[in-house]
Amino acid sequence: MTQTPAHTTPPRRWRLLMKAVNPFMVWLLRSPLHGVVSHLYLLITFTGRKSGRVYTTPVQYAQQGELLSIITSEGYPWWQNLRGGAAVQVHLRGKTSQGYAETSTDVQTINALLQKSYPGLSSDQRARVASGMVVITVALQGQKEAASYPPVGI
């Protein structure tokens, strides 16, 4: 019998809580009240690879210039739609932008992002958190580039 890393599948109660909270967060981030949480959360919209459906999910992010970094658990399947790179839309601080997302499960990349985002974590804590996680990097498109970039869901 093989053991799964602790973070591979988030606990059932946590997944149910997120399923209940996410619709509220989507509403809040699209509302005029978005400023309450938009410094920590954004909406990422992408197209399902198999279904072709358009999905929107709220996520925590870190921003450095035109690059957004998102860390999520491998246990949440939504990020798999971004494997190999994918066009996305992000609703960030009340504005929608086009972007291009790429994923990485490289532990060193995840550790570096955790160190930058959460400087209070020890190296042992970062190592524990990093296992079973995925980092998604979104390069926001400039106005010129966005005009020639296909929108999500079309």
Summary of the structure (lengths in Angstrom):
residues: 154
radius of gyration: 15.8
end to end distance: 44.1
largest distance: 53.3
contacts: 413
relative contact order: 0.19
helix: 34%
strand: 32%
